Amino acid sequence: MTHVVRRIGVPPHERGSISGANCPDLFELTDGNFAAIGTAATAELEDKLPADASRADDERIVIITRQTLVRAKADIPDV
């Protein structure tokens, strides 16, 4: 069973979440993969994906803010 190892980047309140919201967020998992919490955007963006991109039935498109990813950059491993 896969578990969350650690947050990638800083907690939402350190990125300026003043509403008490806890997302968006990025996490590293025990299996080496990453999980993202973001705003659901599958319906909005699926038909706008590039021709060489697609998603499986069990996948969703989510939006994370630029600041979330930029602040996570230092924590993302090179390999």
Secondary structure, 3 states (H helix, E strand, C coil): CCCEEEECCCCHHHHCCCCCCCCCEEEEECCCCEEEECEECHHHHHHHCCCCCCCCCCCCCEECCHHHHHHHHHHCCCC
